[in-house]
Amino acid sequence: MSVEIEHKPKTYQPDEGDQERFSHYVPKAQIVESAVTGKAVTALCGKKWVPSRDPERFPVCPECKRIKAEGAGGE
């Protein structure tokens, strides 16, 4: 008995969870407040979360990068 296995390459489909794969730009005051209070921060792209991972381990969010480049970053 022989079995054929068909391999189909997966194509990348961005979805809501993709924001978890990036580091994001956040105003410094929010980062300090979050470190002290545990309050969620809001990135330039709109993502909200409580920072807990090392942002150096992830690529920068393309939307945050675009917004910051346009000068709307507001540090």
C-alpha positions as semicolon CSV with decimal commas, in nm:
position;residue;x (nm);y (nm);z (nm)
1;M;0,000;0,000;0,000
2;S;0,142;0,338;-0,099
3;V;0,027;0,676;0,020
4;E;0,085;0,999;-0,167
5;I;0,125;1,316;0,033
6;E;0,063;1,644;-0,137
7;H;0,258;1,939;0,000
8;K;0,109;2,281;-0,053
9;P;0,323;2,579;0,041
10;K;0,158;2,809;0,289
11;T;0,118;3,164;0,175
12;Y;0,151;3,443;0,427
13;Q;-0,182;3,597;0,521
14;P;-0,148;3,880;0,772
15;D;-0,408;3,874;1,043
16;E;-0,490;4,039;1,374
17;G;-0,227;3,832;1,560
18;D;0,057;3,965;1,346
19;Q;0,102;4,260;1,581
20;E;0,240;4,012;1,835
21;R;0,542;3,950;1,612
22;F;0,673;4,307;1,623
23;S;0,816;4,558;1,862
24;H;0,618;4,881;1,862
25;Y;0,686;5,250;1,911
26;V;0,527;5,387;2,229
27;P;0,572;5,733;2,387
28;K;0,837;5,711;2,662
29;A;0,601;5,845;2,929
30;Q;0,366;5,550;2,871
31;I;0,652;5,300;2,903
32;V;0,759;5,447;3,237
33;E;0,400;5,456;3,365
34;S;0,344;5,096;3,256
35;A;0,661;4,981;3,432
36;V;0,539;5,140;3,756
37;T;0,165;5,068;3,742
38;G;0,129;4,771;3,505
39;K;-0,110;4,978;3,293
40;A;-0,139;4,893;2,922
41;V;0,035;5,113;2,666
42;T;-0,085;5,215;2,319
43;A;0,157;5,193;2,027
44;L;0,158;5,442;1,741
45;C;-0,023;5,183;1,529
46;G;-0,300;5,145;1,788
47;K;-0,199;4,814;1,945
48;K;-0,268;4,804;2,322
49;W;-0,083;4,572;2,561
50;V;0,121;4,553;2,881
51;P;0,488;4,531;2,778
52;S;0,665;4,224;2,913
53;R;0,907;4,108;2,642
54;D;1,240;4,239;2,523
55;P;1,158;4,455;2,217
56;E;1,510;4,403;2,081
57;R;1,413;4,045;1,993
58;F;1,151;4,147;1,735
59;P;1,148;4,354;1,415
60;V;0,984;4,698;1,433
61;C;0,616;4,714;1,340
62;P;0,595;4,851;0,983
63;E;0,292;5,066;1,068
64;C;0,460;5,221;1,374
65;K;0,772;5,283;1,165
66;R;0,569;5,456;0,893
67;I;0,384;5,675;1,141
68;K;0,704;5,774;1,317
69;A;0,872;5,854;0,984
70;E;0,582;6,086;0,899
71;G;0,653;6,276;1,220
72;A;0,336;6,178;1,402
73;G;0,522;5,989;1,676
74;G;0,487;6,247;1,951
75;E;0,749;6,146;2,207
